[in-house]
Amino acid sequence: MSLLKTMLLVMSLQCLSACSTAPLKVVCPAPIPPASLLIPPPLLDLLPAKPSLSDIATSVTVNYGRYHELALQVEAWQEWASELTSYLKATRTPSIRE
């Protein structure tokens, strides 16, 4: 075999082996939720050590309203996660193994 053919064969084998052993890393940035979802949740109203009936009624009323605020925040997070999941499924490229 001539020297030129041998060199071409060796260089081809090196290129092929380098391509198959080099890992391919794809780095995707983490999704950032909208600012409206990053608002800290409101704290619940606590009762004093010896509550009166009016203290209990006020606390229940306030906490009931805050519960509904929290429920809306949870629904917003669920909607964002659902939209993100559907987007990632739509843009996902199938792997070679699939």
C-alpha angles and dihedrals in degrees: 000000000000122000092245093055091047092051092049091049093049093046091049092050091049092052093048094047093047092053095049096048100043110095117228113223119195113192118196121188116244112258114255117220119225117272091246089066094051095067109119114246118257116258118245120249113256125212122240120249093266106024124195122218091260090052090053093047092049092047093049092049094048094045092048090056091047090050089059090048089053092047089055091050091051091049090050091051091049092050091049092048091049092050091047092050093050091047092050091048091050095049098039115117114220115248123239092250095058 
